[in-house]
Amino acid sequence: MDDACDSVTTTTDIILSLSLLPNHNYGHMFVEIPVSNKSGEALVISRFKNIWKGRNVFGDFTVQLTRRDDGMIESALVDMSPLTTFSVVPTQRTDDQVIMSEQDVNMRLTVTFTDSNITTSGTFAHFEANIISNGRIIDTEPIGVGKPNIKYFPELIVVTEITKSDKTETLDMWFHHSLDGVTYQKEKLTWKTGSDVHALQTPAIAAYFYLSEAPLHAVCDITTVWLPLKHYITIVEDNNHVLHKKLPYILDEDLNTCLKLPVPGDSPSMFWMIIRKLSLFDARTDKLGINITGENIECQRVGVKSVQVATSGPITDQCDAIANLLFCKFVSRTTNITLTRCDVECRCADQLQCSYLHVVLQSANTDPWSICELKIRDL
């Protein structure tokens, strides 16, 4: 998938720099930063701070913030009255890649995007700052802000690598991914000399993702390589994808999120998961260790709440799978007040026999039960 040009982040720091004339009396000087009508409610200011007043600038600075009910800043009015400049110090310093002259006033805004539907690539939304001197607007400056471009995949995808063109220049690029669109994990993207491919440390299961760069630096000619999660994991007879959509609950390393398992009378009537690409778990050998943690599960192949783990070579259908299953060995069982963990080992004759991993959980009664976590590793 080619992401073309995006400038993407949910929050962005931007700098408003006022370069003032030397030896000048500006009188009553204000800077007013409202949200532009062009962006509407899509952008708000979450933080505002005066970060620099040059030593040639004289005036008492006060800031009046108008806040919304949610605490976000609707507008900022900076009163610099009376403002006068003198040529006292000729030097300048650098801070956060921004040149700050002794003749300047710099303000930092942290802008938060409140509308995830802004998806136009390669263009900019903006705030407007009014510069007011002695009651008269002497200048209106647009403050450009890159629009976010958050991708959403309700059926879930697995991202494995990010590639760039040899002409793409990157400053501080990150890959952000999330299952719920609220909590994001991120990985810094780096490319070795002579390579245009960044392989993710671990394949990322995501419903949402975006790329971010340094503020106002566009992300261009970047390709995100992914496949639908169903190419890695399928659930037998889950025709409406009800169980498939809840798979992140057992892959998020959080024992508080669990997937409710089927009981007799449900459709499907059992949970049969086929993992077709073990690379999702960074498992690649013919000896595998599997940990299954759940509520009311039994660590045995035959029982009221049975758990079966098996391997097979590549299969074409369910009947083919049943004929080629090689069942794995339960090695330990750990139980606390509410959860049970089953530890399983699979030892295949060769990697072909370990091509697919099958996890089958089947209930003989209608009592509720669930699976909370699945971990797979090479032994």
C-alpha positions in Angstrom: 0.0 0.0 0.0 1.6 3.3 -1.1 1.0 6.0 1.4 1.9 8.8 -1.0 2.6 12.1 1.0 1.3 12.3 4.5 2.2 14.6 7.4 0.9 12.6 10.2 0.7 12.9 14.0 -2.2 13.2 16.4 -0.4 16.0 18.2 2.2 18.3 16.7 4.4 21.0 18.3 4.6 24.1 16.2 6.5 27.4 16.7 5.2 30.9 16.1 8.1 33.3 15.8 7.8 37.0 15.7 10.8 38.8 14.2 10.7 42.4 15.4 12.3 45.6 14.0 15.2 46.9 16.0 14.9 50.2 18.0 11.1 50.3 17.6 8.3 51.2 19.9 5.3 48.9 19.2 3.1 50.4 22.0 0.2 48.1 22.9 1.1 44.8 21.2 -1.0 41.7 21.3 -0.9 38.3 19.6 -4.2 36.5 19.2 -4.3 32.8 18.2 -7.8 31.6 17.4 -8.7 28.4 15.7 -9.2 29.2 12.0 -12.7 28.8 10.6 -11.1 26.7 7.9 -10.2 24.0 10.4 -13.4 24.3 12.6 -13.3 21.9 15.5 -10.7 19.7 13.9 -7.8 21.4 15.7 -7.4 22.6 19.2 -4.4 23.8 21.3 -3.6 21.4 24.1 -0.6 23.3 25.4 0.7 26.9 24.9 3.9 28.4 26.2 6.1 31.5 25.6 9.5 29.9 25.1 11.8 32.7 24.1 12.0 36.5 24.4 15.2 38.0 23.0 17.3 40.2 25.2 16.7 43.1 22.8 12.9 42.8 23.4 11.4 44.7 26.4 7.8 44.4 27.6 5.7 42.7 30.2 4.2 39.5 28.8 0.9 38.1 30.1 -1.1 35.2 28.6 -4.9 34.8 28.7 -6.1 31.4 27.7 -9.8 30.7 26.9 -10.5 27.0 27.6 -13.2 24.7 26.5 -15.2 22.4 28.9 -12.7 19.6 28.2 -9.7 21.7 29.1 -8.4 22.2 25.6 -7.4 25.8 24.7 -9.9 27.5 22.4 -7.8 30.7 22.0 -4.7 32.4 23.4 -4.2 36.2 23.8 -0.6 37.2 24.5 -0.3 40.8 25.8 3.2 42.2 25.3 2.3 45.8 26.1 4.2 48.1 26.1 6.6 46.5 23.6 9.9 48.1 22.7 13.0 46.8 21.0 16.6 48.0 21.2 19.9 46.9 19.6 21.7 45.8 22.7 22.9 42.2 22.0 23.7 40.9 18.5 24.0 37.2 19.3 21.5 34.4 18.6 21.1 30.9 19.9 19.6 27.6 18.6 17.0 25.6 20.4 15.1 22.5 19.1 16.3 23.3 15.5 14.7 26.8 15.7 16.9 29.8 15.3 16.0 32.2 18.1 17.3 35.7 17.6 17.7 38.3 20.4 15.2 40.3 18.3 12.5 37.6 18.3 9.6 36.4 20.4 8.9 32.7 20.1 5.8 30.7 21.2 5.3 27.0 21.2 1.8 25.5 20.6 1.0 21.8 20.9 -1.8 21.2 18.5 -4.2 18.2 19.0 -6.3 16.8 16.2 -9.8 16.1 17.3 -11.2 15.0 14.0 -9.7 11.7 12.7 -11.6 12.1 9.5 -9.2 14.7 8.1 -7.4 12.4 5.7 -6.3 14.6 2.8 -2.7 13.7 2.1 0.1 16.2 1.4 -1.9 19.3 2.4 -2.1 21.4 5.5 -4.7 22.6 7.9 -3.8 25.8 9.8 -4.4 28.1 12.7 -4.3 31.9 12.2 -2.4 34.3 14.4 -3.5 38.0 14.5 -0.8 40.5 15.3 -2.4 43.6 16.9 -0.6 46.9 17.5 -2.4 49.8 19.2 -5.8 48.3 18.5 -5.1 47.6 14.8 -4.4 44.2 13.2 -1.1 44.7 11.4 -0.6 41.2 10.2 -2.4 37.8 10.1 -0.1 34.8 9.9 -1.2 31.2 9.0 0.4 28.6 11.2 0.6 25.4 9.1 -0.1 22.1 10.7 0.2 18.7 8.9 -3.1 16.8 8.6 -3.2 13.4 10.2 -3.9 10.4 8.0 -4.7 7.5 10.3 -5.5 4.3 8.4 -8.3 2.0 9.8 -8.8 -1.7 9.1 -11.8 -3.1 11.0 -10.8 -6.7 9.9 -7.3 -6.3 11.4 -4.0 -6.4 9.5 -0.4 -7.5 10.2 2.3 -5.0 9.3 5.7 -6.5 8.7 7.9 -3.8 7.1 8.1 -0.2 5.9 9.9 0.7 2.7 10.9 4.0 1.3 12.1 5.3 -2.1 15.8 6.1 -2.4 14.9 9.7 -2.7 12.9 9.9 0.6 14.7 11.9 3.3 13.7 11.2 6.9 14.4 13.2 10.0 12.5 11.5 12.9 10.1 9.0 11.5 8.0 6.7 13.6 5.4 3.9 13.0 2.4 4.0 15.3 -0.1 1.2 15.6 -3.2 0.4 17.7 -5.9 -2.1 18.1 -8.5 0.3 19.6 -7.5 3.7 18.1 -6.8 5.0 21.6 -3.6 3.3 22.9 -0.8 3.3 20.4 2.5 1.5 20.4 5.3 3.0 18.3 8.6 2.0 16.7 11.3 4.3 15.4 12.0 3.7 11.7 15.6 3.4 10.7 17.2 2.3 7.5 20.7 0.8 7.2 23.1 2.3 4.6 22.2 0.9 1.2 18.8 -0.4 2.3 15.3 1.0 1.8 13.5 -1.5 4.0 12.8 -1.3 7.7 11.6 -4.7 9.1 9.5 -4.3 12.2 11.1 -5.9 15.3 7.9 -7.9 15.7 5.0 -8.0 13.2 2.4 -5.5 14.3 -1.3 -6.6 14.5 -3.3 -3.4 14.0 -6.7 -1.9 13.3 -5.2 1.6 13.2 -1.8 2.9 12.1 -0.1 6.1 11.0 3.4 7.4 10.3 4.8 10.5 12.0 7.7 12.7 11.2 9.2 15.9 12.6 6.6 18.7 12.8 5.6 20.0 9.4 7.9 17.5 7.6 5.9 15.5 5.0 6.1 11.7 4.8 6.4 10.9 1.1 6.9 7.8 -1.0 6.7 5.4 2.0 5.1 2.0 1.5 3.6 0.0 4.4 3.8 -3.7 3.8 0.9 -5.7 5.4 -1.5 -8.6 5.0 -4.9 -9.2 6.5 -4.7 -11.0 9.8 -6.8 -13.8 8.3 -3.8 -14.7 6.1 -2.0 -15.6 9.3 -4.8 -17.0 11.5 -8.2 -18.5 10.6 -11.0 -19.8 12.8 -12.9 -22.7 11.4 -16.6 -22.0 10.6 -16.4 -18.5 12.0 -18.4 -17.3 9.0 -19.4 -13.9 10.4 -15.9 -13.2 11.7 -17.2 -12.7 15.3 -14.4 -14.6 16.9 -11.8 -13.3 14.4 -12.4 -9.7 15.4 -11.7 -10.6 19.0 -8.4 -12.3 18.4 -6.4 -9.3 19.7 -7.8 -10.1 23.1 -5.6 -13.2 23.2 -2.5 -11.6 21.6 -2.2 -8.4 23.6 -0.2 -9.8 26.6 -3.0 -8.6 28.9 -4.7 -11.2 31.0 -7.5 -8.9 31.8 -8.8 -9.0 28.2 -10.3 -12.4 27.3 -12.2 -14.0 24.4 -15.4 -15.7 25.4 -15.3 -19.3 24.0 -18.2 -21.1 22.2 -20.4 -23.6 24.0 -22.8 -26.2 22.6 -25.6 -24.3 20.7 -23.3 -21.5 19.5 -22.1 -21.2 16.0 -19.4 -22.2 15.7 -19.8 -24.7 18.5 -16.0 -24.9 19.2 -13.0 -22.7 18.9 -10.6 -24.1 16.3 -7.9 -21.7 15.4 -5.4 -22.5 12.6 -2.2 -20.4 12.6 -0.8 -20.5 9.1 2.1 -18.2 9.5 4.0 -18.7 12.8 6.3 -15.8 11.8 3.6 -13.7 13.5 5.0 -14.9 16.8 8.6 -14.9 15.5 8.6 -18.7 15.7 10.4 -20.5 12.9 11.7 -23.9 14.0 10.3 -27.4 14.4 10.2 -27.2 18.2 7.6 -24.9 19.7 6.5 -23.9 23.1 2.9 -22.8 23.6 1.3 -21.1 26.6 -2.5 -21.0 26.7 -4.1 -19.0 29.6 -7.8 -18.9 30.2 -10.8 -19.1 32.5 -12.2 -22.6 33.3 -10.0 -24.4 30.8 -8.6 -27.9 31.4 -5.1 -28.8 30.3 -6.1 -32.1 28.7 -7.3 -33.3 25.2 -10.4 -35.0 26.6 -12.6 -33.4 29.2 -15.5 -31.0 29.9 -13.5 -28.0 28.8 -10.8 -29.6 26.7 -7.8 -28.0 25.1 -6.0 -29.6 22.1 -2.9 -28.4 20.4 -1.5 -30.0 17.2 0.6 -29.3 14.2 0.3 -30.2 10.6 1.7 -29.6 7.2 0.0 -27.2 4.8 -3.7 -28.1 4.4 -6.4 -27.4 1.9 -9.6 -28.1 4.0 -10.8 -29.2 7.4 -10.9 -33.0 6.5 -7.3 -32.8 5.2 -6.3 -31.2 8.5 -7.9 -33.9 10.7 -6.1 -36.6 8.8 -2.7 -34.9 9.2 -2.8 -33.6 12.8 0.2 -34.4 15.1 -0.9 -33.7 18.7 1.4 -31.9 21.0 2.3 -32.7 24.6 1.1 -31.0 27.8 4.1 -30.4 30.1 2.7 -28.4 32.9 -0.5 -26.7 34.4 -0.6 -23.6 36.5 -3.7 -22.4 38.2 -4.5 -19.3 40.4 -7.8 -18.1 41.7 -9.4 -17.5 38.3 -7.0 -18.4 35.5 -5.3 -21.6 34.3 -2.2 -21.7 32.2 -1.5 -24.8 30.0 2.1 -25.2 28.8 2.5 -27.3 25.7 5.4 -28.5 23.6 5.3 -29.4 20.0 8.2 -31.4 18.5 7.9 -32.0 14.7 9.9 -34.3 12.6 10.7 -31.4 10.4 9.7 -27.8 9.7 7.1 -28.9 7.1 5.1 -30.8 9.9 5.2 -27.5 11.9 3.9 -25.4 9.0 0.5 -25.0 10.7 -0.4 -24.9 14.4 -3.9 -25.8 15.5 -5.5 -24.8 18.8 -8.9 -26.4 19.5 -10.9 -25.6 22.6 -14.2 -27.5 23.0 -16.8 -27.5 25.8 -19.2 -30.3 26.8 -21.5 -28.0 28.7 -22.8 -24.5 28.5 -20.9 -23.1 31.4 -19.0 -19.9 30.5 -15.2 -20.1 29.7 -12.7 -18.0 27.9 -9.1 -17.8 26.5 -7.1 -14.8 27.7 -3.7 -15.2 26.2 -1.8 -17.3 23.6 2.0 -17.2 23.4 4.2 -19.2 21.0 8.0 -19.4 20.9 10.8 -21.5 19.6 12.2 -24.0 22.0 
